[in-house]
């Protein structure tokens, strides 16, 4: 991997979609690239939600619309240019009232952390586009 790498949502990536919701995700950088963290893009249609438990630390940077995270302690909504931080072990729901796009950054790699967790079955809701 280069010391400096630029990625965009238009770059060729392997997108996955939620089986029951209009939610699409794609990792732009991950362990396969030699990165120590995962950086990717998520696109949520208006009204789309996704229940999840983060098994990694995650930062969500909103790049379009507004994006909400609900958890046992309440909910937080962020708009363009704002960041939501999620601590590993948090059970939550991602939600978009309007069409939203976010950049996600996870440490360690979200997929590996989820595959090795009690929440691995949650991955079954996603399929290749």
DSSP file (Angstrom, degrees, kcal/mol; ACC not computed):
  #  RESIDUE AA STRUCTURE BP1 BP2  ACC     N-H-->O    O-->H-N    N-H-->O    O-->H-N    TCO  KAPPA ALPHA  PHI   PSI    X-CA   Y-CA   Z-CA
    1    1 A X              0   0    0      0, 0.0     4,-0.1     0, 0.0    33,-0.0   0.000 360.0 360.0 360.0 141.7    0.0    0.0    0.0
    2    2 A X        -     0   0    0      1,-0.1     3,-0.1     2,-0.1     0, 0.0  -0.295 360.0-119.7 -67.7 157.9    1.2    3.5   -0.8
    3    3 A X  S    S+     0   0    0      1,-0.2     2,-0.4    -2,-0.0    -1,-0.1   0.789 106.2  34.4 -69.1 -26.8    1.9    5.9    2.1
    4    4 A X  S    S+     0   0    0      2,-0.0     2,-0.4     0, 0.0    -1,-0.2  -0.996  74.5 175.0-130.6 126.2   -0.8    8.2    0.7
    5    5 A X        -     0   0    0     -2,-0.4     2,-0.4    -3,-0.1     0, 0.0  -0.997  15.4-156.3-135.1 133.8   -3.9    6.8   -0.9
    6    6 A X        -     0   0    0     -2,-0.4     2,-0.3     2,-0.0    -2,-0.0  -0.912  15.4-179.3-107.7 135.8   -7.0    8.6   -2.2
    7    7 A X        -     0   0    0     -2,-0.4     2,-0.3     4,-0.0    21,-0.0  -0.969   5.2-171.2-131.5 150.7  -10.3    6.8   -2.6
    8    8 A X    >   -     0   0    0     -2,-0.3     3,-1.6    20,-0.1    33,-0.1  -0.922  39.0-111.2-133.7 161.7  -13.7    7.9   -3.8
    9    9 A X  T 3  S+     0   0    0     -2,-0.3     4,-0.1     1,-0.3    32,-0.1   0.634 117.0  60.7 -66.0 -13.5  -17.2    6.4   -3.8
   10   10 A X  T 3  S+     0   0    0      2,-0.1    -1,-0.3     0, 0.0     3,-0.1   0.540  80.4 108.4 -90.3  -8.5  -16.9    6.1   -7.6
   11   11 A X  S <  S-     0   0    0     -3,-1.6     2,-0.3     1,-0.1    -4,-0.0  -0.310  88.2 -90.0 -64.5 151.9  -13.8    3.9   -7.5
   12   12 A X        +     0   0    0      2,-0.0     2,-0.3    16,-0.0    -1,-0.1  -0.509  65.5 155.1 -64.6 123.1  -14.3    0.2   -8.4
   13   13 A X        -     0   0    0     -2,-0.3     2,-1.1    -4,-0.1    15,-0.1  -0.948  52.4-101.9-144.2 161.6  -15.3   -1.7   -5.3
   14   14 A X        -     0   0    0     13,-0.4    13,-0.5    -2,-0.3     2,-0.2  -0.781  45.3-161.8 -88.7  99.4  -17.1   -4.8   -4.3
   15   15 A X        -     0   0    0     -2,-1.1   114,-2.3    11,-0.2     2,-0.3  -0.560   6.8-165.1 -83.1 144.4  -20.5   -3.5   -3.1
   16   16 A X  E     -AB  25 128A   0      9,-2.8     9,-2.5   112,-0.2     2,-0.3  -0.913   5.6-151.7-122.1 155.9  -22.8   -5.5   -1.0
   17   17 A X  E     -AB  24 127A   0    110,-3.0   110,-2.3    -2,-0.3     2,-0.3  -0.936  22.8-107.7-128.5 152.8  -26.5   -4.8   -0.3
   18   18 A X  E     - B   0 126A   0      5,-2.4     5,-0.3    -2,-0.3   108,-0.2  -0.570  27.3-134.6 -72.8 137.2  -28.8   -5.6    2.6
   19   19 A X  S    S+     0   0    0    106,-3.5    -1,-0.1    -2,-0.3   107,-0.1   0.835  99.5  25.3 -64.5 -33.6  -31.3   -8.3    1.6
   20   20 A X  S    S+     0   0    0    105,-0.2     2,-0.3     3,-0.0    -1,-0.2   0.501 120.0  49.2-112.9  -6.9  -34.4   -6.5    3.0
   21   21 A X  S    S-     0   0    0      2,-0.1     2,-1.8    27,-0.1    -3,-0.3  -0.887  86.4-106.0-131.3 159.5  -33.4   -2.8    2.9
   22   22 A X  S    S+     0   0    0     -2,-0.3    23,-2.5    24,-0.1     2,-0.4  -0.574  72.1 132.7 -86.8  76.1  -32.0   -0.4    0.4
   23   23 A X  E     - C   0  44A   0     -2,-1.8    -5,-2.4    -5,-0.3     2,-0.4  -0.997  32.7-174.5-128.9 128.1  -28.6   -0.3    2.1
   24   24 A X  E     -AC  17  43A   0     19,-2.4    19,-2.7    -2,-0.4     2,-0.3  -0.982   1.0-175.7-128.3 139.3  -25.3   -0.7    0.2
   25   25 A X  E     +AC  16  42A   0     -9,-2.5    -9,-2.8    -2,-0.4     2,-0.3  -0.961   5.4 177.6-132.1 147.6  -21.8   -0.9    1.6
   26   26 A X  E     - C   0  41A   0     15,-2.0    15,-2.7    -2,-0.3     2,-0.5  -0.928  23.7-137.3-151.3 127.7  -18.3   -1.1    0.0
   27   27 A X  E     - C   0  40A   0    -13,-0.5   -13,-0.4    -2,-0.3    13,-0.3  -0.727  16.8-177.3 -80.9 126.1  -14.9   -1.3    1.7
   28   28 A X  E    S+     0   0A   0     11,-2.7     2,-0.4    -2,-0.5    12,-0.2   0.814  75.1  16.0 -89.8 -36.8  -12.5    1.0   -0.2
   29   29 A X  E    S+ C   0  39A   0     10,-2.3    10,-2.3   -22,-0.0    -1,-0.3  -0.999  76.0 141.6-137.1 137.5   -9.4    0.1    2.0
   30   30 A X    > > -     0   0    0     -2,-0.4     3,-1.8     8,-0.2     5,-1.7  -0.833  66.6 -61.2-154.4-166.6   -9.0   -2.9    4.3
   31   31 A X  G > 5S+     0   0    0      1,-0.3     3,-1.5    -2,-0.2     7,-0.0   0.807 125.0  64.9 -58.9 -30.8   -6.5   -5.4    5.5
   32   32 A X  G 3 5S+     0   0    0      1,-0.3    -1,-0.3     2,-0.1    -3,-0.0   0.743 103.1  48.8 -63.7 -22.3   -6.1   -6.8    2.0
   33   33 A X  G < 5S-     0   0    0     -3,-1.8    -1,-0.3     2,-0.1    -2,-0.2   0.439 123.0-106.9 -93.1  -2.2   -4.7   -3.4    1.0
   34   34 A X  T < 5S+     0   0    0     -3,-1.5    -3,-0.2    -4,-0.3     2,-0.1   0.506  72.6 144.7  87.2   4.3   -2.3   -3.4    4.0
   35   35 A X      < -     0   0    0     -5,-1.7    -1,-0.3     1,-0.1    -2,-0.1  -0.470  52.0-140.3 -75.6 148.6   -4.3   -0.8    5.8
   36   36 A X  S    S+     0   0    0     -2,-0.1     2,-0.3    -3,-0.1    72,-0.3   0.539  86.8  30.3 -83.5  -8.1   -4.5   -1.0    9.6
   37   37 A X  S    S-     0   0    0     70,-0.1     2,-0.4    -7,-0.1    70,-0.2  -0.876  85.3-107.2-140.0 170.1   -8.2    0.0    9.5
   38   38 A X  E     - D   0 106A   0     68,-2.1    68,-2.5    -2,-0.3     2,-0.4  -0.886  27.4-173.9-103.5 136.7  -11.2   -0.3    7.2
   39   39 A X  E     +CD  29 105A   0    -10,-2.3   -11,-2.7    -2,-0.4   -10,-2.3  -0.999  22.5 145.3-125.8 129.8  -12.4    2.7    5.2
   40   40 A X  E     -CD  27 104A   0     64,-2.5    64,-2.2    -2,-0.4     2,-0.4  -0.889  40.9-107.4-153.6-177.0  -15.6    2.4    3.2
   41   41 A X  E     -CD  26 103A   0    -15,-2.7   -15,-2.0    -2,-0.3     2,-0.4  -0.937  21.1-167.8-123.4 140.8  -18.8    3.9    1.8
   42   42 A X  E     -CD  25 102A   0     60,-2.6    60,-2.3    -2,-0.4     2,-0.4  -0.991   1.9-166.1-129.1 139.4  -22.4    3.3    2.8
   43   43 A X  E     -CD  24 101A   0    -19,-2.7   -19,-2.4    -2,-0.4     2,-0.5  -0.989   6.9-173.8-127.0 122.4  -25.5    4.4    1.0
   44   44 A X  E     -CD  23 100A   0     56,-2.8    56,-2.9    -2,-0.4   -21,-0.2  -0.965  16.8-138.1-118.4 127.5  -28.9    4.3    2.7
   45   45 A X    >   -     0   0    0    -23,-2.5     3,-2.2    -2,-0.5    51,-0.2  -0.352  48.2 -71.7 -73.5 163.1  -32.2    5.1    0.9
   46   46 A X  T 3  S+     0   0    0      1,-0.3    51,-0.2    -2,-0.1    52,-0.2  -0.350 123.1  13.0 -56.0 129.8  -34.8    7.2    2.7
   47   47 A X  T 3  S+     0   0    0     49,-3.0    -1,-0.3     1,-0.3     2,-0.2   0.353  92.4 140.0  84.8  -5.6  -36.4    5.1    5.5
   48   48 A X    <   +     0   0    0     -3,-2.2    48,-1.9    48,-0.3     2,-0.3  -0.468  26.0 179.6 -74.9 142.4  -33.7    2.4    5.4
   49   49 A X  E     -G   95   0B   0     46,-0.2     2,-0.3    -2,-0.2    46,-0.2  -0.933  15.5-165.0-136.6 160.8  -32.5    0.9    8.7
   50   50 A X  E     -G   94   0B   0     44,-2.1    44,-2.6    -2,-0.3     2,-0.3  -0.856  13.2-146.6-151.2 112.1  -30.0   -1.8    9.7
   51   51 A X  E     +G   93   0B   0     -2,-0.3     2,-0.3    42,-0.2    42,-0.2  -0.597  37.2 153.6 -76.0 139.6  -29.8   -3.3   13.2
   52   52 A X  E     -G   92   0B   0     40,-2.7    40,-3.4    -2,-0.3     2,-0.4  -0.981  43.3-135.7-159.2 160.0  -26.2   -4.2   14.1
   53   53 A X  E     -G   91   0B   0     -2,-0.3     2,-0.4    38,-0.3    38,-0.2  -0.981  28.0-137.5-123.4 118.7  -23.7   -4.7   17.0
   54   54 A X        -     0   0    0     36,-2.3    35,-3.9    -2,-0.4    36,-0.4  -0.623  19.7-177.0 -78.1 127.4  -20.4   -3.0   16.3
   55   55 A X  S    S+     0   0    0     -2,-0.4     2,-0.3    33,-0.2    33,-0.1   0.007  71.8  42.2-108.8  25.0  -17.5   -5.3   17.4
   56   56 A X  S    S-     0   0    0     31,-0.1     2,-0.3    34,-0.1    52,-0.2  -0.922  99.0 -86.9-157.4 162.7  -15.0   -2.6   16.5
   57   57 A X  E     -E  107   0A   0     50,-2.5    50,-2.3    -2,-0.3     2,-0.4  -0.673  50.6-170.7 -80.0 141.8  -14.6    1.1   17.0
   58   58 A X  E     -EF 106  86A   0     28,-2.5    28,-3.2    -2,-0.3     2,-0.4  -0.997  20.9-163.4-140.1 139.6  -16.3    3.1   14.2
   59   59 A X  E     -EF 105  85A   0     46,-2.5    46,-2.2    -2,-0.4     2,-0.5  -0.988  11.9-159.5-117.3 132.3  -16.5    6.7   13.0
   60   60 A X  E     -EF 104  84A   0     24,-2.8    24,-2.2    -2,-0.4     2,-0.6  -0.957   1.6-164.5-112.9 122.6  -19.2    7.7   10.5
   61   61 A X  E     -EF 103  83A   0     42,-3.0    42,-2.6    -2,-0.5     2,-0.4  -0.935  17.8-138.3-107.8 115.9  -18.7   10.8    8.5
   62   62 A X  E     +E  102   0A   0     20,-2.3    19,-2.8    -2,-0.6    40,-0.2  -0.601  29.9 167.7 -78.4 126.7  -21.9   12.0    6.9
   63   63 A X  E     +     0   0A   0     38,-2.8     2,-0.3    -2,-0.4    39,-0.2   0.500  67.3  24.1-115.2 -10.5  -21.4   13.2    3.3
   64   64 A X  E    S-E  101   0A   0     37,-1.5    37,-1.8    15,-0.0    -1,-0.3  -0.952 113.2 -20.9-155.6 135.4  -25.0   13.4    2.1
   65   65 A X  S    S-     0   0    0     -2,-0.3    15,-0.5    35,-0.2     2,-0.3  -0.288  93.0 -54.6  71.9-152.6  -28.3   13.9    4.0
   66   66 A X  E     -H   79   0B   0     13,-0.2    32,-0.5    32,-0.1     2,-0.4  -0.933  46.2-158.2-125.7 153.4  -28.7   13.1    7.6
   67   67 A X  E     -H   78   0B   0     11,-2.5    11,-2.7    -2,-0.3     2,-0.4  -0.997   4.2-159.3-137.1 136.2  -27.9    9.8    9.4
   68   68 A X  E     -HI  77  95B   0     27,-3.0    27,-2.4    -2,-0.4     2,-0.5  -0.914   6.1-164.2-119.9 141.4  -29.2    8.5   12.7
   69   69 A X  E     -HI  76  94B   0      7,-2.5     7,-2.1    -2,-0.4     2,-0.4  -0.995  11.1-166.3-121.3 125.6  -27.8    5.9   15.1
   70   70 A X  E     +HI  75  93B   0     23,-2.6    23,-2.1    -2,-0.5     2,-0.3  -0.915  17.6 154.6-111.1 138.4  -30.2    4.6   17.8
   71   71 A X  E >   -HI  74  92B   0      3,-3.1     3,-2.3    -2,-0.4    21,-0.2  -0.892  60.6 -78.9-149.7 178.2  -29.0    2.6   20.8
   72   72 A X  T 3  S+     0   0    0     19,-0.6     3,-0.1     1,-0.3    20,-0.1   0.767 126.9  54.7 -56.3 -27.6  -30.1    1.8   24.4
   73   73 A X  T 3  S-     0   0    0      1,-0.2     2,-0.4     0, 0.0    -1,-0.3   0.468 122.8 -89.1 -87.2  -2.1  -28.8    5.2   25.5
   74   74 A X  E <   -H   71   0B   0     -3,-2.3    -3,-3.1     2,-0.0     2,-0.3  -0.989  51.5 -68.4 136.8-144.3  -30.8    7.2   23.0
   75   75 A X  E     -H   70   0B   0     -2,-0.4     2,-0.4    -5,-0.2    -5,-0.2  -0.990  27.6-159.4-150.4 155.5  -30.2    8.4   19.5
   76   76 A X  E     -H   69   0B   0     -7,-2.1    -7,-2.5    -2,-0.3     2,-0.4  -0.999   6.2-160.4-138.1 137.0  -27.9   10.8   17.7
   77   77 A X  E     -H   68   0B   0     -2,-0.4     2,-0.3    -9,-0.2    -9,-0.2  -0.955   8.7-169.8-118.4 137.4  -28.4   12.4   14.2
   78   78 A X  E     -H   67   0B   0    -11,-2.7   -11,-2.5    -2,-0.4     2,-0.2  -0.934   4.7-155.3-125.7 149.5  -25.6   13.9   12.2
   79   79 A X  E >   -H   66   0B   0     -2,-0.3     3,-2.4   -13,-0.2   -17,-0.4  -0.478  50.0 -42.5-110.5-175.1  -25.7   16.0    9.0
   80   80 A X  T 3  S+     0   0    0    -15,-0.5   -17,-0.2     1,-0.3    -1,-0.2  -0.205 128.9  16.1 -53.6 130.8  -23.2   16.6    6.3
   81   81 A X  T 3  S+     0   0    0    -19,-2.8    -1,-0.3     1,-0.3     2,-0.3   0.408 102.1 114.0  85.7  -1.4  -19.7   17.2    7.6
   82   82 A X    <   -     0   0    0     -3,-2.4   -20,-2.3   -20,-0.2     2,-0.4  -0.696  54.2-142.4-103.5 158.2  -20.5   15.8   11.1
   83   83 A X  E     -F   61   0A   0     -2,-0.3     2,-0.5   -22,-0.2   -22,-0.2  -0.941   6.3-160.0-123.6 138.1  -19.1   12.6   12.7
   84   84 A X  E     -F   60   0A   0    -24,-2.2   -24,-2.8    -2,-0.4     2,-0.4  -0.979  13.6-154.4-113.0 128.2  -20.7    9.9   14.8
   85   85 A X  E     -F   59   0A   0     -2,-0.5     2,-0.4   -26,-0.2   -26,-0.2  -0.878   7.7-166.6-104.0 135.7  -18.3    7.8   16.9
   86   86 A X  E     -F   58   0A   0    -28,-3.2   -28,-2.5    -2,-0.4     2,-0.3  -0.984  12.9-139.0-123.6 128.7  -19.4    4.3   18.0
   87   87 A X    >   -     0   0    0     -2,-0.4     3,-1.4   -30,-0.2   -33,-0.2  -0.632  34.6 -93.4 -86.8 143.6  -17.6    2.2   20.6
   88   88 A X  T 3  S+     0   0    0     -2,-0.3   -33,-0.2     1,-0.2   -31,-0.1  -0.222 110.4  34.0 -52.2 139.2  -17.0   -1.5   20.1
   89   89 A X  T 3  S+     0   0    0    -35,-3.9     2,-0.5     1,-0.3    -1,-0.2   0.408  81.7 138.1  94.4   0.0  -19.7   -3.6   21.7
   90   90 A X    <   -     0   0    0     -3,-1.4   -36,-2.3   -36,-0.4     2,-0.4  -0.682  44.5-148.5 -85.2 123.9  -22.6   -1.2   21.1
   91   91 A X  E     +G   53   0B   0     -2,-0.5   -19,-0.6   -38,-0.2     2,-0.3  -0.785  41.2 143.9 -84.7 131.5  -25.9   -2.8   19.9
   92   92 A X  E     -GI  52  71B   0    -40,-3.4   -40,-2.7    -2,-0.4     2,-0.4  -0.874  47.7-118.7-154.5 180.0  -27.5   -0.2   17.7
   93   93 A X  E     -GI  51  70B   0    -23,-2.1   -23,-2.6    -2,-0.3     2,-0.3  -0.985  19.1-147.6-134.9 126.3  -29.6    0.6   14.6
   94   94 A X  E     +GI  50  69B   0    -44,-2.6   -44,-2.1    -2,-0.4     2,-0.3  -0.724  28.2 179.1 -84.7 142.1  -28.4    2.7   11.7
   95   95 A X  E     -GI  49  68B   0    -27,-2.4   -27,-3.0    -2,-0.3     2,-0.4  -1.000  24.7-161.1-150.4 148.5  -31.2    4.8   10.1
   96   96 A X        -     0   0    0    -48,-1.9   -49,-3.0    -2,-0.3   -48,-0.3  -0.969   5.7-175.1-130.9 115.8  -31.7    7.3    7.3
   97   97 A X  S    S+     0   0    0     -2,-0.4     2,-0.3   -31,-0.2    -1,-0.1   0.815  86.3  18.1 -75.2 -30.9  -34.8    9.5    7.2
   98   98 A X  S    S-     0   0    0    -32,-0.5   -51,-0.1   -52,-0.2   -32,-0.1  -0.815 116.8 -63.1-127.6 169.1  -33.7   10.8    3.9
   99   99 A X        -     0   0    0     -2,-0.3     2,-0.3   -53,-0.1   -54,-0.2  -0.370  66.7-174.4 -56.7 127.6  -31.3    9.3    1.4
  100  100 A X  E     -D   44   0A   0    -56,-2.9   -56,-2.8   -35,-0.2     2,-0.4  -0.923  22.1-165.5-129.9 150.8  -27.9    9.3    3.2
  101  101 A X  E     +DE  43  64A   0    -37,-1.8   -38,-2.8    -2,-0.3   -37,-1.5  -0.999  14.5 178.3-131.5 138.8  -24.3    8.6    2.4
  102  102 A X  E     -DE  42  62A   0    -60,-2.3   -60,-2.6    -2,-0.4     2,-0.5  -0.969  26.4-136.4-135.8 153.2  -21.6    8.1    4.9
  103  103 A X  E     -DE  41  61A   0    -42,-2.6   -42,-3.0    -2,-0.3     2,-0.4  -0.942  28.1-156.4-101.2 129.0  -17.9    7.2    5.0
  104  104 A X  E     -DE  40  60A   0    -64,-2.2   -64,-2.5    -2,-0.5     2,-0.4  -0.882  12.4-171.1-110.8 143.7  -17.1    4.7    7.7
  105  105 A X  E     -DE  39  59A   0    -46,-2.2   -46,-2.5    -2,-0.4     2,-0.4  -0.994  13.3-176.7-129.8 122.2  -13.7    4.1    9.3
  106  106 A X  E     -DE  38  58A   0    -68,-2.5   -68,-2.1    -2,-0.4     2,-0.3  -0.918  16.8-133.6-125.0 148.5  -13.3    1.1   11.6
  107  107 A X  E    S+ E   0  57A   0    -50,-2.3   -50,-2.5    -2,-0.4     2,-0.2  -0.956  89.7  19.5-143.5 126.6  -10.6   -0.2   13.8
  108  108 A X  S    S-     0   0    0     -2,-0.3   -70,-0.2   -72,-0.3   -71,-0.1   0.660 120.8 -74.4 -70.7-166.5   -9.9   -3.1   13.7
  109  109 A X     >  -     0   0    0     -2,-0.2     4,-2.3   -73,-0.2     5,-0.2  -0.312  42.4-140.9 -57.5 125.8  -11.3   -4.2   10.4
  110  110 A X  H  > S+     0   0    0      1,-0.2     4,-2.3     2,-0.2     5,-0.2   0.880  95.4  50.3 -60.3 -42.8  -15.1   -4.5   10.8
  111  111 A X  H  > S+     0   0    0      2,-0.2     4,-2.8     1,-0.2    -1,-0.2   0.945 113.1  44.0 -66.3 -47.9  -15.5   -7.7    8.8
  112  112 A X  H  > S+     0   0    0      1,-0.2     4,-1.4     2,-0.2    -1,-0.2   0.910 114.7  50.3 -62.7 -41.8  -12.8   -9.7   10.5
  113  113 A X  H  < S+     0   0    0     -4,-2.3    -1,-0.2     1,-0.2    -2,-0.2   0.881 113.8  45.2 -64.4 -37.7  -14.0   -8.5   13.9
  114  114 A X  H >< S+     0   0    0     -4,-2.3     3,-1.9    -5,-0.2    -2,-0.2   0.915 108.7  55.0 -72.9 -43.1  -17.6   -9.4   13.1
  115  115 A X  H 3< S+     0   0    0     -4,-2.8    -1,-0.2     1,-0.3    -2,-0.2   0.817 111.1  46.7 -58.7 -30.4  -16.8  -12.8   11.7
  116  116 A X  T 3< S+     0   0    0     -4,-1.4    -1,-0.3    -5,-0.2     2,-0.2   0.223 103.7  82.9 -96.5  13.4  -14.9  -13.7   14.9
  117  117 A X  S X  S-     0   0    0     -3,-1.9     3,-1.4    -5,-0.1    -3,-0.0  -0.644  92.5-105.6-114.0 169.4  -17.7  -12.4   17.2
  118  118 A X  T 3  S+     0   0    0      1,-0.3     3,-0.4    -2,-0.2    -4,-0.1   0.599 117.5  64.7 -65.6  -9.5  -21.0  -13.9   18.6
  119  119 A X  T >   +     0   0    0     -5,-0.2     3,-2.0     1,-0.2     4,-0.3   0.202  63.0 114.2 -99.1  14.9  -22.7  -11.5   16.0
  120  120 A X  G X   +     0   0    0     -3,-1.4     3,-1.8     1,-0.3     4,-0.3   0.804  65.5  68.3 -57.9 -31.7  -21.3  -13.2   12.9
  121  121 A X  G >  S+     0   0    0     -3,-0.4     3,-1.6     1,-0.3    -1,-0.3   0.756  84.3  72.9 -61.6 -23.3  -24.8  -14.4   11.9
  122  122 A X  G X  S+     0   0    0     -3,-2.0     3,-1.3     1,-0.3    -1,-0.3   0.748  82.6  70.2 -62.7 -22.5  -25.7  -10.7   11.2
  123  123 A X  G X  S+     0   0    0     -3,-1.8     3,-1.9    -4,-0.3    -1,-0.3   0.737  79.4  78.0 -66.4 -21.2  -23.5  -10.8    8.1
  124  124 A X  G <  S+     0   0    0     -3,-1.6    -1,-0.2     1,-0.3    -2,-0.2   0.668  79.1  69.4 -65.2 -15.8  -26.1  -13.1    6.4
  125  125 A X  G <  S+     0   0    0     -3,-1.3  -106,-3.5    -4,-0.2     2,-0.4   0.570  90.7  76.4 -79.2  -6.2  -28.4  -10.1    5.7
  126  126 A X  E <   +B   18   0A   0     -3,-1.9     2,-0.3  -108,-0.2  -108,-0.2  -0.836  57.0 176.3-108.6 143.9  -25.8   -8.8    3.1
  127  127 A X  E     -B   17   0A   0   -110,-2.3  -110,-3.0    -2,-0.4    -2,-0.0  -0.965  38.2 -88.3-140.0 155.8  -25.2  -10.2   -0.4
  128  128 A X  E      B   16   0A   0     -2,-0.3  -112,-0.2  -112,-0.2  -114,-0.0  -0.308 360.0 360.0 -64.0 145.0  -23.0   -9.2   -3.3
  129  129 A X              0   0    0   -114,-2.3    -1,-0.1    -2,-0.0  -113,-0.1   0.435 360.0 360.0 -83.3 360.0  -24.4   -6.6   -5.8
